[in-house]
Amino acid sequence: IQPLETRAAGTGLNTFCNFLFTFFIGQLFLTLLCAMKWGTFLFFAGFVLLMTLFVILCIPETKGVPIEELSEAINQHHWLWSRVVAGAPVETLDEGELGSDDLLAAKQAGLNKV
């Protein structure tokens, strides 16, 4: 989940990676099929198994977590990412940075934490 500030860049990077890896798989498939026969499908099944384990173990569940609290939930409460990004600052909205109108609008939008 990308915050609004980085959503366009994140979506663009995601689309680029998707097209890139789809191209690589398309280029490799026939070569692997000729070389490995039915083993090609076991090869890709192994990658699916590895990706499934990665998702289960390393990607935290964010259902019901507001986008404003995602950084804190992932960086401080997840078993892996709290160690990887230890000491990373959790940005909060400071009243001194904004004018009173901006602060009121941000609080109404629920942006107490970024």
Wavefront OBJ file of the C-alpha trace (Angstrom):
o trace
v 0.000 0.000 0.000
v 1.485 3.303 -1.066
v 0.688 6.636 0.587
v -0.678 9.295 -1.728
v 2.676 11.102 -1.902
v 4.451 8.099 -3.456
v 1.574 6.217 -5.067
v 2.312 7.326 -8.655
v 6.010 6.449 -8.424
v 5.243 3.144 -6.684
v 2.683 2.172 -9.294
v 5.072 3.070 -12.108
v 7.885 1.010 -10.572
v 5.506 -1.895 -9.988
v 4.313 -1.815 -13.610
v 7.897 -1.656 -14.918
v 8.980 -4.652 -12.817
v 5.883 -6.601 -13.849
v 6.588 -6.052 -17.562
v 10.312 -6.773 -17.114
v 9.834 -10.107 -15.357
v 7.022 -11.109 -17.698
v 9.419 -10.498 -20.599
v 12.149 -12.604 -18.949
v 9.768 -15.478 -18.234
v 8.461 -15.348 -21.801
v 12.003 -15.476 -23.178
v 13.106 -18.309 -20.885
v 10.074 -20.563 -21.085
v 10.637 -22.194 -24.477
v 14.358 -22.629 -23.858
v 13.675 -24.273 -20.514
v 10.896 -26.408 -21.976
v 13.227 -27.767 -24.668
v 16.032 -28.395 -22.186
v 14.136 -29.646 -19.127
v 10.837 -30.949 -20.588
v 8.332 -31.375 -17.722
v 10.988 -30.216 -15.252
v 10.280 -26.676 -16.404
v 6.974 -26.774 -14.561
v 8.677 -28.083 -11.418
v 11.195 -25.234 -11.748
v 8.416 -22.625 -11.796
v 6.501 -24.470 -9.056
v 9.600 -24.171 -6.873
v 9.607 -20.418 -7.371
v 5.915 -20.253 -6.507
v 6.621 -22.173 -3.300
v 9.487 -19.824 -2.394
v 7.351 -16.745 -3.098
v 4.499 -18.165 -1.019
v 6.827 -18.727 1.939
v 8.218 -15.199 1.542
v 4.733 -13.692 1.593
v 3.615 -15.748 4.593
v 6.743 -15.007 6.635
v 7.822 -11.530 5.546
v 4.807 -9.506 4.416
v 2.730 -8.228 7.348
v -1.071 -8.253 7.325
v -2.378 -4.707 6.950
v -6.107 -5.380 6.933
v -7.848 -2.796 9.086
v -4.681 -0.738 9.680
v -5.138 2.910 8.673
v -2.605 4.126 6.106
v -1.384 6.727 8.605
v -0.261 3.944 10.988
v 1.309 1.580 8.435
v 4.861 2.828 8.934
v 4.664 2.318 12.683
v 2.904 -1.036 12.389
v 5.474 -2.425 9.968
v 8.676 -0.822 11.280
v 8.050 -1.438 14.969
v 5.739 -4.446 15.340
v 6.707 -6.895 12.579
v 9.202 -9.586 13.636
v 11.491 -9.118 10.609
v 11.121 -5.503 9.527
v 11.540 -4.146 13.061
v 15.065 -5.624 12.965
v 15.863 -4.574 9.389
v 14.817 -0.945 9.830
v 15.752 -0.620 13.504
v 16.191 3.011 14.421
v 14.343 4.300 11.364
v 12.443 7.412 12.331
v 8.656 7.283 12.321
v 7.560 10.595 10.875
v 4.832 12.416 12.740
v 2.963 15.565 11.881
v 4.428 18.385 13.971
v 2.290 21.391 14.805
v 5.249 23.740 14.285
v 5.670 22.686 10.654
v 2.199 23.742 9.529
v 0.037 26.762 9.903
v -3.140 26.507 11.976
v -5.356 26.088 8.886
v -3.129 23.343 7.487
v -2.973 21.576 10.863
v -6.743 21.662 11.242
v -7.230 20.292 7.710
v -4.674 17.545 8.347
v -6.308 16.537 11.636
v -9.715 16.448 9.997
v -8.284 14.185 7.309
v -6.809 11.935 10.008
v -3.190 12.711 9.197
v -1.780 12.914 12.720
v 0.973 10.542 11.559
v 2.456 10.347 8.092
l 1 2 3 4 5 6 7 8 9 10 11 12 13 14 15 16 17 18 19 20 21 22 23 24 25 26 27 28 29 30 31 32 33 34 35 36 37 38 39 40 41 42 43 44 45 46 47 48 49 50 51 52 53 54 55 56 57 58 59 60 61 62 63 64 65 66 67 68 69 70 71 72 73 74 75 76 77 78 79 80 81 82 83 84 85 86 87 88 89 90 91 92 93 94 95 96 97 98 99 100 101 102 103 104 105 106 107 108 109 110 111 112 113 114
